[in-house]
Amino acid sequence: MKRTVIGIVVVTGLTQVTGPAQAAPGVDPVKAVEAALQPGRTVTITSTAKTDHGRGYSYTTSADGTIGFGPQDEIAADLSQSIRFSKKASKGMKDDLALAALPLRIISSGEDDYVSGALVDAALPQEKRWVRYRATNLPASNRLLDVLDKATLRALVAHRTSWRDGVLRGTITTGELVKVSRPFVSRFGLRSKSGREGKVSYVLRLGPTGLVERLSAEAVLPIYDGSIRVEADTRYSGWGRRATVLLPREGDVIDGEELGDELPYPLPGWVS
């Protein structure tokens, strides 16, 4: 069934408890997330991710905004995103680089993303403000490890190497991740072309009730006969706020297929 909802967030309540105390190993982060992210509730994220292909070729993406939940977990998001390229990666891009570096607003619902911003503006008819990209993934709160996916979070807790003073550390292989994490599979596939496994190291900082306040992760992921290094960091706040997320007006939207080669594809940013 098509999942709907999305857009400008109207906050009416906050269930997160704040204070100097740290979560003890006796709390259950998975249960804490389940309790906070009931239908109609949201979480706010501020996230960065650097992908390094080596030899000076890298790019860094940033995102901040709100992710909303429904009866079947995540259903919508309203995020501002931007991307920065290394000097080598940007060579030859010229004017395209300036456009790519400007922020995009991406509203996601179900399998559709609605995009506005300088990178797509030139392709839009005068009366339109948004491009709809179909068959897209819902955004991940963290490029490597999405703790909003309860199966992923459960695996991270299980693979911890230490848990002290509210800080949980661990490592997990890509082979173990693909067994349980749909967000990881949707971004990195079931296995590398070379058949080699990568390893992800992570640090979870938990609040007094067990909710994740920050996730830092880094990995070297095999790709063909080489590898890429990914570093991702996300801060979480406003757990459990009640919000309404609204889709853009249909009259302001045009489907990307109608614009053809005038649009960047795949979807710019990091949620495609």
Secondary structure, 3 states (H helix, E strand, C coil): CCCCCCCCCCCCCCCCCCCCCCCCCCCCHHHHHHHHCCCCEEEEEEEEEEEEEECCEEEEEEEEEEEEEECCEEEEEEEEEEEEECHHHHCCCCHHHHHHHCCEEEEEECCEEEEEEHHHHCCCCCCCCEEEEECCCCCCCCCCCCCCCHHHHHHHHHCEEEEECCEEEEEEEHHHHHHHCHHHHHHHCCCCCCCCCCEEEEEEEECCCCCEEEEEEEEEEEECCEEEEEEEEEEEEEEEEECCCCCCCHHHEEEHHHCHHHCCCCCCCCCC
